[in-house]
């Protein structure tokens, strides 16, 4: 049950750049949006002659600009009664300084597809629209800045992310900062993001027109002037679809991720995933603790335990692609909705496969809904293709989900959850993994010297899992 050795050190830019595709999913943007935004922002930095330290802070701020995007997903979906991916994506294309345009966006977006009465009722439910917008943006920006700090990045990076939605004229969010009160990094993020969106949709001339029209309103006029000076750099603008960050990473401050740092990244992105819904708060890290305990009891070695930890933390990263209108639905899903849910392991696999340091975990993380009799999803893998770690993760995921509240049911006790799982063994779920789960819950410590700390954590988590309604 040994796993191959993981990478000792990989470029941090490659890891964060690849994982930014998960953030693109959450924002409803096309894959590579954050990477292309980074390229535009770094080209602006070059035009402005920023120093090495400033460019290093800016580089990671651009890639992680949407790290807090899941923090307001549930509330946004509930407030607007619409798929928040659509709301997030379309809202970035609206000039909120124009009250008429903002009103039309709200009218078109709220409860889209619903009856006239339902839409009218949803619109009437809005109270204190400015405060609602501010709280949504504050949650997003504060969480994004926190993720940057968790990754050990500098204050320049976290401050830029926090200021992403501030506008030059003081009419941005959440603080209403004005002019040079806004950190330069935040001003660059705001402009680069908008330029990427309009460049991708309508081309360079359209993007420049939008930037010019919003100069002095959304954007620092000096930055817009610098942007316009890049108009003749045809080679740069042609390079955007390729998404090559190599030329733009500050080489003198090039960071790498060793094994410990990869663990840190897995922790941070598990937090991004779990922040998406109040019903899955801490699902990833609790699944991780349970899976680690089961694997240790089964005698898995340190390499397998390391892989298990990261895969368990990241197994639901694909849920960032699913609307909270589905994730938080307090009723049975339709066939169409469940078909969307069944795709989330595919998204998880796609994201991890492109990520250095995590690519080898993609098959394990993506198999947590597969079952031994081939009845699982997304690929219908059977016992002959499901490894021991895959079987362990499946059991841990089911147990954690059953012992946590969901919008359509209360949390089960540990005993109730075990009785629900028991009939699935051994036809669909692994006998040994289930027995190890029972042993963990019965506080039978393993002989393996690698396991006691993990088991102690699992036992502490169990007292919460069985009682807390999240």
N, C-alpha and C positions, 0 to 999 in steps of 0.2 A: 504493500500500500504506500510505497514511497513515491514522491513526486520528483520530477526533475528539478535541478537547481534553478532558482529564479535569477533574474539579472542582478548583478551587484550594484550597477549604477547606470542610469539612463538620463538623457537630457530632460530637465524639468519642463522646458518649453514644449517638447514633444508630448509629454504626458498631459499637461494642462491643455495644450492645443487640441489633442484628441478628445479629452473629456468635455471640452467646450461644446462638442457636438450634442452632448446630453442637455446642455443648457439651451442650445438652439431648439431642441425638441420642446422644451418647456415654454419657450417664448413663441412657439408657432412659426419660427423662422426657418428658411431653407438651411440644410446642412452646410456648415462652413461660414455661417454669418459672423460669428465672433472672430474667427481667424481672419476673414477679410476686413472686418472692422479694425482688427489689430494692425494689419498691413497699412490701412489708410491712416490710422493714428500715428504710426511710426514714421510714415512718409511726411506727415505734418511736423512731427518732432524734428526730423532731418531738416526740413525747410526753415524751422524756427531756430535751428542751431542749438538744441538742448544738449546739456552735458550728459555724460555717461550714467551718472547716478539717477538723474531725472528720467532718462530714457528706460533704464532698467525697471524703475517703479512703474512707469507708464505701460511698459510691455505687458506685465502680468495683470495690471488693472484692466487693460483692454481685453485680454483673454477671459478674465473672470468678471467682467462687467455685469453679467447676468447671474452670478453665483447666488444671489438672494431671490431669484425670480420665483422659486417655488413657495416662498413664504407668504405671498398674497394670493396664491392660486385659488384656494378654497373659498376665500371671502369674495374674490372677484367673480367666480362662477356663480356664487349665491346671490350677490348683489345685482348682477346683470342678467341672471337667469339664462346664461348662454355658455357655450364652450369657451372657456377662458383663453385657450390658444388663439382663437379667432379674435377675441376682444383685445388681447395683448398685441397681436400682430397689427390689427387694423388701427389701434389707437396710436401707434408710433407713426402713422402716416397722416395724422390729423394735426393741424396747427391749433393747439388749445388756446392760444392767445386770441383767436377769432371766435367769439362767442357763438356766432351763427353756425359756423362750421362744426364747433364742438357739440352744439345742440343737435344738428343733423346726424352726427355720428351716434350720439346717444339714442336718438329716435330710431335709427336703423338697427342698432346693435341690441338694445335691451329686449330680452325675451324673443329674439328673432325666430320666426317660424311659428310663434304662438298665436293664439286668437287675439283679436283687437282688444277684447276686454282684459285678457291676461297681460298683454303688453302695457295697457293703460294702468292696471293695478300695480305692476312692477315699477313703472315710472313714478307713480304716486307714493310708492314706498320709500323713495329716496328722501332723506332728511339731511340737511347740512352737506350739500354736494361737495363743497370745498374741503370740509373736514374729512369726508369719506375718501376723496382723492388723496389728501395729504396722508391719511393713515395707511392707505394702500402702498403709497410710495415709500413711506417711512419704514414699513415692515420690510419691503424689498431691499432698500438701500442699507439699512442697518444690518440685515442678515448677510448681505453680500460683503460688507466690510468685515463682519465677524469671521466669515469663511476665510478671507484673506489673512486675518490675524491667526486663525487656527493653523494655517499653512506656513506661518512664520515669515510672511512677507512684510515688507517695511510699511511704516505709517503712510508714506506717500502713496502706496498702492491702495490701502484701505480707505484713505481720505478721498482719493479720486473716485472709487466705486461709490462711496456714500454720496458724492456730489453729482452722480451721473445725470440726474433729472433736474438739476438746478439750471435756471436760465439767466442769461446776461442781464435781462431787464428786471429781475427780481420776481418774476411771476412763475417760477418753477417750483419744484417740490423736493423735499418736504419742508425745508427751512426758509424758503423764499430768499436765499442769498442773492446778492446783486453784484454785478461787475467782478472786480478782482477779489471780492470776498470769496468767490468760488475758487477752489484750488485749480491751478492750471490743468492738472491731469483730468479733473472732472469736466472742464470746459472742452478739452480735446475729445474725451469719451463721448460727450453729448453730440458733438459735431460729426465725429467719425462714424458713429452708429447711424445717424440720419443719412449721411452721404452714402454709406454702404447700402442701405435699404432702397434708396431711390436710384442709385447706380445699377443695382441688380435688376430692378424692375423696369427702368426706363432709359438707362444709359447715362453717360457722364454729363452731357449738357443739361439734362433734366435735374440731375443731382446738384450741379452748380447753381442752377436757377433757384432751387429750393433753399440752398445755403445762403445765397445772396438776398433772397426775399426775407429770410429770417435773421439776417445780420443785424445786430443791435437789439434784437428781440430775444430769440433763443440763444444766439451765438455771439461770441466775442468777435467784433469786427476785425481785429487783428488776425484771428485764426482764419476767418473767411478769406481775407486777403491772401494769406499764405496758401490756403487751399487753391485759390484761383491761379496762383503762380505755378501750380503743378499741372495746369491744363495741358501744357505742351509736352509733358512727360508721358508720351504715348506708350513707351515700353512698360512703365509702371502700371498704368491702367489696364493694359492688355494682360498683365501678369496676375491680376486679382483672382480670376476664376481658378487658377492653379493652386492657390492657397499655400504658397511656399513661404514659411516664416523664417527660413534660414537667414536670408540677407538682413532681416530686421531685428534679430535678437542681439542685444548689446553683448558683444563677445567678451569684453573685459570683465563683465559681471555675469558671465554665463553660469547658471545654476544647474546642478545635477541632483537627481533623486536616488539615494541609496535605499536599502531594504527598509530601514526605519522610516524614511521619509515617504516611501510608497504606502506604508501602513497609515501614516498620517493623512495622506491624500485619500485613502479609502475611507477613513473615519470622516473626513470633511464631506466627501460626496455622499456618504450614507446619510449625513445630516441634511443635505440638499434634498435627497429623495424623501426622507421621512417628514420633512417640513411641508410637503405638498398637501397632506391631508391630516386633519386632527384625528382621524380614525386609524391612521398608521403611524402615529407618533412613536418613534423609537422602535418600530418593527424591525428595521435592519440590524441594529446593534443587539437587540434581544435574540433575534434569530441566530446571530453570530455566536452569542454566548452559549446558547443551547446546542448548536451544531458543534462548536468546539468541545463541549463537554462530552457529547456522544462520541465524537471522533477519538477523543483521548481514552475513553473507556474501551473503545474497540482496538486500542493499541496503535493508532496511527502515529507515525513519526513526526518529528518537528517540521519537516518540509511539507507534509500533508496538512498539518495543523496551520501552518502559515498560509498555505493556499486556501484552506477552508475559511480562515478568518476573513481574508480579503473578498473571496467569492460571496460569502454570506453577507458581508456589508454592502456589496454592490449588486446583489442578485436582482433587486427591483429597480435598478436605474432606468430600465425601459418604461416604468410606470410614469415617468416624466412626460411621456408622449400621450398619456391618456387624460382626457378631460376630467376635472373634478365633478362635472355633471354626472359622470358614470361612476367614478370612484366613491363618491359620497351619496350616491342615490339610496334613499331609504326604502327601496322596494326591489322586487325581483328584476334583474336585467332582462332586456329583450334579447332575442337571438342576435340581432345586429350589434347590440352593445357588448354582449359576451364575446362576439367575434373580435371586437376591438381589444378587449381585455386579453384574449388569448394571444395577441400579437406582442405583448410586452416582453416576454422572454427573447423574442427575435430582436427587438430593439436593444435589450441588454447585451445580447451577443454581438450585435453590430458595433455598439459603442466600445465594448471591451476589446474586440478583435483589432481595432485600430489604435489601441492605447499601449505604448511600450510599457513593459513591466506588468501589465494586466492581461495581455493578449492570451496567454496560456490558461487563464481562468475562464475564458469565454464559454467553453463547453460545459464546465461545471456550473457556473452561475446561470447559464441559460437553460439548464435541465431541471430546475427545481419544481416544475409542474409535470414532469414526466413520471410515468408509473410503470411498475414491473410488468404488467400485463399488456402494455402498449396502448392503454386507454388515455394516457395523459396528453399534454400539449407542450410545445407547438409541433413536434415532429413525430409523436407516437413511438418514441423509443421504447424498447422492451428490455427485459432483464439482461439479455445478452450484451446490451450496449450501455447499460447503466453501471458506472463504477461505484465502488463503496462510497467515496465522497459525495457523489450525486445522490445516492440513496439516503445518506445521512442528512444532507441539506433538505431533501424533500420532507423527511419526517420532522425536522426542526421547524421548517416553514409552516407546516400544517398545524403543529402544536401551538406555535406562537400565535397564529391567526385565530385559532379557536379560543384561546384564553385571553383574547383581547376583544373589546367591544367593537361592533361594526354598526353602521347606521340602521341596519335592518334587524339587529339582535344584540342582546347583552353579552358580556363576556361570560364564557363558561368557566367553571371551576376546573382545577387540574384533573380531578377524578372524572368529571363529565367529559372533558376533552379526550382523556385516555380511552373512555368507553366508546366514544365516537370513532376514534382511530382504530381500535382493536379489530373490528370486522374487516378492515382493509388489509390486515396482515395475515398471511404473507403474499396474498394474491397481487395487491397493488403497492403495498409499502413493505420495506425490508424488515424481516423478523429480528435480525441482530440489532439494527439501529433502533427499533422500537423497544427491545429489551433493555438496551443501554439507556434510552430515555427514561424508562421506568426506574432503572437503577439510580440515575441522577436524582430523580424526584423522591426516591426513597432514602436519599442521603447515604448510599453505599459508595464509599470512596474507592477509586480504582487502585490497582497496584502500580500503574504507570507513574513514574515520578514527574512526568510532564503535565499531569492532569489536575492535581488538587486545586490549584488556584483557579483554573477554569471552572471546575465543578462548584467551588465555593461561590463564584460569581453567579453561576446558573441557579444555585439554590436561593441566593439573595433575590435574583430576578424573579424566581418562581412565586415568591410571596407577593410580589407586585402583580405579576401576570394573572394570578388567579383572582385578584380582588379589584384591581383598578379599572374604572370605566374611563376610557380616554376620549 
